[in-house]
Amino acid sequence: MKLGSIIPAPLRKPAKPGESDAGKGAAPADLKISPPERPSDAQRLGERATEAPADVLAWVDQRTAASGLLTGMLYRKVPKGTNWFYTLGSATLFAFIVQTVTGVFLAMFYTPSATQAYASITHINNDVFLGQFVHGMHKWGSSVMVILIFLHMARTFFFGAYKYPRELNWVIGVVLLILTMTMAFTGYLLPFDQRSFWASVVGININGTGPVVGPYLSDFLRAGPEFGATTLARFYAVHMLLIPGAIIALIGAHLYLVAKLGTTAPPWLRGERPKVAAPVSQLDAGVEGDGAPPAR
Ligand code: HEM
């Protein structure tokens, strides 16, 4: 089966000039004499929407022009030599989506109260259908996401992808890294067992030792001068509302810049010098080589 036949029309790769579904090659003779006027996108989609009222995709596209954005994202050019290391950003994104989906299911059964939090986690693990599985995915998934984000950051660093014009995307990435670490930190307290309680006490105290903002930060995290019942509510709100919202917005900006600026070529291909004929002057002087400037 041809791939083109299963991709909905609005998302299909735009045809290159001279290329059409009818076959490649020269334009039909009558087109050469008087080429017909090309219908505008709105007209074309309008016809599709009237011809097939059930074509929901065309109906939505006519009103949003979203297919242009999607085809731009899906069919953007990538440089030669891209490899598996370039998938680490998408892998981080996938890990974030898994965390979001499993987190939503956990939130349906979790109670963010100092007296009931631990019992609700025990209930999820022991009584809820697939509860232990979903909880396990969320718990291990957080470590997976942290590992992947560091690997992705290392890839962009070692491939020089932080340089002009991608500095802003690097800065957005650094904020995403801090937010991801904060997600892991605030999530750790939620089971409210002995380990998570004392680990959070230590974590908050470490934050308090930071210069200038340290004491304010630890007061904010504790929701007051003492670690208490409100601390759990504070951590829960930060963990499931504040930071996910910020991460989603920043991932949107990050991906927009990736599509806008394109992907960086691997450094070993970027450094390649074009092969040119050796200048006659060098040949006369008996200089060997492929024409590349002499090494200094
Ligand atoms: C939630 C976290 C993140 C997600 C979901 C994410 C996602 C992505 C994706 C899908 C790409 C394009 C594919 C690729 O090059 O791998 C990308 C590119 C990029 N990311 Fe991230 N990223 C995240 C965090 C970070 C961090 C922590 C940094 C660095 C501090 C960073 C810096 C960059 C840069 C500079 C590019 C452009 C790469 C290039 O042009 O070759 N990202 N990111």
Boltz pocket constraint, residues with backbone or C-beta under 6 A from the ligand:
constraints:
  - pocket:
      binder: B
      contacts: [[A, 85], [A, 86], [A, 87], [A, 88], [A, 89], [A, 90], [A, 92], [A, 93], [A, 96], [A, 149], [A, 152], [A, 153], [A, 156], [A, 161], [A, 162], [A, 166], [A, 169], [A, 170], [A, 171], [A, 172], [A, 173], [A, 174], [A, 176], [A, 177], [A, 180], [A, 251], [A, 254], [A, 258], [A, 262], [A, 263], [A, 264], [A, 265]]
      max_distance: 6.0
